[in-house]
Amino acid sequence: MDVKFVLVTGATGFIGAHIVDALLARGIRVRGATRSLAKGEAMLQARQKHTDLLEFVQIDDFANPGGFVEAVKDVDGIIHTASPFTYDTKDNEKELIIPAINGVRAVFEAASTNPEIRRIVLTSSFASVLDANRKAPPYFTYSGADWNPLTYEEAADKATSAIIAYRGSKKFAELEAWNYVRDKKPTFDLVVLCPPMTFGPVVHPVSGIDKINESNAMLWQVASGAPLPVARVPFWIDVRDLAAAHVGALLTKEVGGKRHTPTAPETFSYAKAASIIAAEFPDLTDQVCRDEQSIDESYGLDGETASRELGFAYHTFRETVRDFVSQGIHMRNSK
């Protein structure tokens, strides 16, 4: 598909900023939607050679369609990555689920006011695919055909943990998108990506290593000698590969209407990350925790289809850990 001007929501976030860079590298104009124009300005300052292709708009309330109507003017594609994310909730429905659904609805309703938009790519999550109660044997492989069976009532229940409620917010926000396209039959089609844990170097504005995104913070804990976290699932993806997957999803005509689960072919654990850090960074060898962790290899996740259909290759876990930790050390030492 020939796309010349893309709106990226969540553009100053961990994943969004990498998507912005991947689009700019192809000479595609980008309008970034952000809650913080200061972060947008910081991104512009760091991308001097692309200032003619990059602009930012502030969206204070992602549930408000009005703000998006202005943001979608003149664009011909949208990548929607923004979604509420917090484990510190008192009301799952009000703080996680409804904002995620309303954010999707606002973007899609605004997109419907611009007939030039041909496709929306939505960042969902493996959380909307995973059935936490499904256990092997026999061995099984999750794919874009699978859905988390969690009900709305279960996710919204105040007694439900924020982790489960977050999974629900991703599922029901994604369903909102599919239902909108099915029921309203807009001029645009939809491609959804459902990635697992996402690691890798940061290119978005952060004030220090203590302000990095949740998934990388876990890797930095490992590098800092903290006790090893336990991975909830053994699947992961490098943020640079996820950005490439988004661009492929936007530009590849044939994948309209598809749901993909981009994930690296090798599984991970934080013990595996620790052994990589110990080998790659001699100064950290003695401080990283060397406890053993087993990796659950009893089931899989299909990342091969996304790689093939969206036209990108995966980094190794060693490359991802090395590149992020190297950056983290630099950020720590430059304070």
N, C-alpha and C positions, 0 to 999 in steps of 0.2 A: 504494500500500500504506500502511496505517495503522501507522506505527512510532512507538513512544513512548519507547523507551529503547535506546540503541545503545552497544555496546562498540567502541571505536576502539583498535586496537593501533598502537604507534608514535606515540602521541598527542602526545608532546612533541617530535616531529621536524618538519622543514620542511613536508612535505605534511600530516602528521597534524594539526598544530595548526590549519592552515587548515580542514581538514575539521571539526574540533571546533567552530570558530567558525561555520562554515556551518550546522551542526546546531543550535547554540545559538540562532542568529538565527531559526530556525523554531520555537523553543520545545521542541525535543526534548532529553530528558535524555541525558547522555553520561557514560559511565564510560571513562576513559582508562587504557590499560595502558601502563606505562612501566618502563624499567629504573631510573629515577631519580625517587624520590618528591620530591626537592628541586626537580627541574624541574617536576613536577606542582604543587607548592606555589607555585612562581613563576608558573605559568600561572593558578592560582586567584587569586593576589594581583592579577594584571593583568586579571582578569575579575570584579570585585567584584559587578557587577549580575547575574551568572549563577551565583553560588555555590550557589544552591538547585538548579541543574540539572547541576552539574559535580562529578565526584569522580574520584579516581585510585586505581589499585591497582598495586603493584609486582610485576613479573614478572621475576625474575632470569634465568631460563633459558627462552627462548622455545621450546625443544625439549621442555619438560616439560609433558605434558598436565595434570598435577595442578594446577599453578598456574592454569591457564585454567579448570578446572572451577568454581572459586570465582568467577572473573572473569565467567563467562557467566551466572551466576545472575540471574534476573529480567529480563534483556534480551530484546528481541525482534528485534534485528538486529545484525550485526557488520560492521565495515569493517576489513579486515586490511591495514595498510600496512607493518608492520614487516618488515624483511628485512636480513640482514647485508650490509654494503657496505664493501669495502676493496680497494684495489689493491695493498696491501702484504702479499702472501700468500706463504707458503712451501709450502703444501699446498692446492691449489685445492679438492680434494674435501672435505677435512676442515674448511677454514675458510670456504668459500663455499657449496658445493653442498649438502652434507648438512645444515648448519644451516638453509638456506632451505627445504629439503624438510621437515625435521622440524618447523620452525615452523608450516608450513601444516598438517601432519598433526595437530599438537597442538591447534591452533585448531579444526579440523574435528571431531576426536574429542571435544573438550570441548563443542562446539556440539551434538553429537548427544545430550548428556545433558539438554538443555533443549528440550522440544518446542515451546516458544513461539517459538523463533527461526525466522523464515520465509525469511530471505535472508542470504547472506554476499556482500559486495562485496570482491573481492581486487584490490589494486594490483599488477599485473604491470609489464611494461615493453615498449617498442618493441623492446628487446633480444631478447624472445622471439618477435618477428615477423620481424625483419630477417634476410635471407639475404645475408651479406656478399659472397658471390661472384656474386650476381645483378647483371648489368649491362645497361643499355640500350645501343643501341636493340633492339627498339622500346620506346617509353615504357610504363611500367607504374605502377600505383598499389597500394601495400600497403593491406591492410584487415585487419579482425579475422579473416578467413578464412585468413590467411597464418601460417606457422610457420617459425621459424629451423630449418634442417635439421641443425644441430650435434648430434652424437651425444654420449651421456653419456661415452663413452670419450675423445672428443676434449676435452671440457670438463674432465674430471678429470685428464688427462695433466699431469704436473708440468712438462712442457716448454711447455705452453700458457700464453700470456700471461694475466695477471689480468683484462684487459679481456674476452677471449674467455670465460674461465671465469665471469666475472660474468654474461655473456649466458646461459651455460648454466645458472647457478643460477636465473635468472629463469624460463627455459623449463621446467626440471624441477620447480621449485616449483609453477608454474602447472599443469603436467600432473598433479601430485599432487592438486591441487584438483579438476580435471575428472574424474579417475579415481575419486576418493573419492565424488563425487556420483553418478557412473554406477554404481559397484559397490555402494555401501552404501544408495543410495536414501533419504537422510535426509529429515526433514520440511522442510528448507530447500532453496532453490535457490541458484544461483550466478550472479553477474555479474562479469566480469573487465574491467579497464581496463588498456590497454597504452600509456601515454604515452611520448613522447620526452623530450628535455632539458626540464627544468622550471625556469623562472626566476620572479623576482618578489619582492616585499617579504616580509620574515620576520615571523612573529607568535609563533614559538616562542622559548623562553628561550636566548639566546646571550650570552656574556660580553663579546663585542666583535666588530668587523668581521672580525678574523682567525680567528674561530671559526665562520664561516658555512658552510653546506652547499656541497658540491663544485661544483654547477652555477653557483650565484651567485658563488662564489669566482672562477670564470673571468671573469665580467662585471666583477668588482671589479678583477681584474688589468688588464683593458682600461682601466678608469677610472683606474687608478693609473699608466698609462703603460708597462706591461710589453709585451713583444713579443706580437703577437696569437696566441692559441691557434688551432689549426685544428679546425673543427667536424667531427666524424666523420660526422654526418648533418645535413641542412639543416632538420630539423624540431624544433619546440619547442612548449611550451604555458606559459601563465601559471598559476602555482600557484593563483590564485584561481578560474580557470576549471576547473582540475583538481578542486578541492574541490567546486565546483558540480556537476561531472560525477559525482563519488562520491555526492553526496546524491541526484541524479537517478537514479542506478543503484540506490540503496537504495529509493527511494520509488515508482518507476515500475513498476507491476505487469507490464506487457507485455514488459519487457526481460529477464525471468528466462531464464537459460540462454544469454545473449548475451555476446559478446566484442567490445569496442569499442577503437578507437584514437583517443582524443581528441587532436587536434593543431590548432594555429592554421593558418588558410588561407595565411598568408604564410611563406615560408622565411626563414632567417636565416644570417648569418655574423658572426664577431666584428668584421670590418671594418664591417659595417652597424651593429653596436652602437657602435663607435668614432665613426662619423659622427653618430649620434644623440646620444651623450654630448657631443661637441664642439659641437653645435648647441644643446643644452639647458642646458649648464653652462659658461658663459664662462670661469670660473676653471680649467676643465680642458682648454680648447680646445688650448692649446699643448703639453700633456703627453701627450695620447693619441696612440698610434701610428696613422699614417694610411696604412699599407700597404694595398694593394688585395688583395682575395680574391674569387675567383669562387665563385658558389653553384651547386652541382650541381642543375640543374633537369630532369635527364633522367628522373626518376621522382618519384612523389608518395606521399602518405600520406593516407588518407581520414579527415578529422576532421569532415566534414559530417554523416555518419550519427550520430555521437555527439551532436553539437550538436542535431540535430533530435529524436532519440529520447529524449535525457536532459534536454532543455529548458534549455539555457544558450547564451550567446553568448561569442565570443572577444574578448579584449583585442588591441590592435595591439602590435607589437613595440616601437614608440616609447613607448607608455604603460607597458609592462612595464619596459623599461630605465630610463626616467625615474623611475618610482616606486621601483625598487630602488636606483638610484644616489643619488637624493635621500635615501633612508633611510640608505644607507651613509655618506654624507658626515656626516649628523647623528650616527651612531654613532661615527664617527672623531673628530668634533669634541667629543663629550661625554665623552670618556675623561679 
